[in-house]
């Protein structure tokens, strides 16, 4: 699988690259501003990618702000890339937005160890999910609130005369 790392903080990007660099089955590529991709280590253009290769993008976002949202939309456009998000904070509404875009793995930055990061990338490549128990509890609580609200007689008619 090929993996690209995206984010505005060069030190954090370098740390993620260092964690993934020598992992078996992971080919790191870098997407410079001109849109061409080359190997992260600067050894030249990547070998042509076989059609069966899965592309995974790791998006580093301190907070899920407007800039991170625009980058996520760019990464998922076309559906050819699967995305892992690493965030400092991700409130419930932002978590729901990220998941609506098809992100299947979300990690807290302080929990992004080599092992957890690799597991998230591998699971994302296989189209499995990788969410922390805390994130799953958040989703379940949100689903329960939605279910309780929708058993009311006025469910689905809010704002309608």
Secondary structure, DSSP 8 states (H G I E B T S, - for coil): -EEEEE-S-HHHHHHHHHHHTT-TT-EEEEE-TTS-EEETTSSSB-----TT--EEEEEEESS--HHHHHHHHHHHTTS-EEEEEEES---HHHHHHHHHTT--EEEEGGG--HHHHHHHHHHHHTT--EE-HHHHHHHHHHHHHHHHHTTSTTTT-TT--
